[in-house]
Amino acid sequence: MDFLKELWAFLRVRKKLWLAPIIITTLVLGGLLMLSQGTVVAPFIYTVF
């Protein structure tokens, strides 16, 4: 949790808030791919991409 606090502080201080949506989207897609690996949902996920 400290990492997320430090990352947010860095983005806020350096005025790089435009990176936040990119980071969030990358994390969500990565988590979705990791969770769908080997499940019944996997064929439906791959058709999206």
C-alpha positions in Angstrom: 0.0 0.0 0.0 2.9 2.3 0.6 3.9 1.9 -3.0 0.6 3.2 -4.2 0.8 6.2 -1.9 4.3 7.0 -3.1 3.2 6.6 -6.7 0.3 8.9 -6.2 2.4 11.5 -4.4 5.0 11.3 -7.3 2.3 11.8 -9.9 0.8 14.7 -8.0 4.1 16.5 -7.3 5.5 16.1 -10.8 2.2 17.1 -12.4 2.0 13.8 -14.2 -1.6 13.1 -13.4 -2.3 12.3 -17.1 -0.4 9.0 -16.5 -2.9 7.8 -13.9 -5.5 6.5 -16.4 -2.8 4.7 -18.4 -1.5 3.0 -15.3 -5.0 2.0 -14.1 -5.9 0.7 -17.5 -2.8 -1.4 -17.8 -3.3 -2.8 -14.3 -6.9 -3.7 -15.0 -6.1 -5.4 -18.3 -3.2 -7.3 -16.8 -5.4 -8.5 -13.9 -8.1 -9.5 -16.2 -5.7 -11.6 -18.3 -4.2 -13.2 -15.2 -7.6 -14.1 -13.7 -9.0 -15.4 -17.0 -6.1 -17.7 -17.6 -7.3 -21.3 -17.5 -11.0 -20.5 -16.8 -14.2 -20.8 -18.7 -14.2 -17.1 -19.4 -10.9 -17.2 -21.3 -12.4 -17.8 -24.8 -14.7 -14.8 -24.4 -11.8 -12.6 -23.2 -9.6 -13.5 -26.2 -12.4 -12.6 -28.6 -12.4 -9.1 -27.3 -8.8 -8.6 -28.2 
